[in-house]
Amino acid sequence: MESSDIEGTNDLFVTCTFQDEIQETDTHFRSLDGNGSFNWRMVFKTKVPVKDPTLTFKVYDKDLLVLEDYLASTSFSIEKYLEEVHEGDFGTKLFLGT
């Protein structure tokens, strides 16, 4: 990933959108190779069934004086996971990841 910053690094942060809610990670400063390390949990409260069970992640390069640079994005459905929670006990929490 090539940097557009003068110093040749990226200050990475990630947003995640679920339904109409957007959450944002902290910033991983001075990434030389486009890799960032995030230890971040995003918690979205919802009721099942969900009309649009899609998580959308976007990666940006944070800039101080201008708008952030958009770098990448991905989206995926969590419908099957929400169905499993819906069929289980009330109040169950769903954790995605390792």
Sequence and secondary structure as in RCSB ss.txt:
>XXXX:A:sequence
MESSDIEGTNDLFVTCTFQDEIQETDTHFRSLDGNGSFNWRMVFKTKVPVKDPTLTFKVYDKDLLVLEDYLASTS
FSIEKYLEEVHEGDFGTKLFLGT
>XXXX:A:secstr
    STTS EEEEEEEEETTEEEE   EEEESSS             SS S  EEEEEEEE  SSS  EEEEEEE
EE HHHHHHHHHS TT       
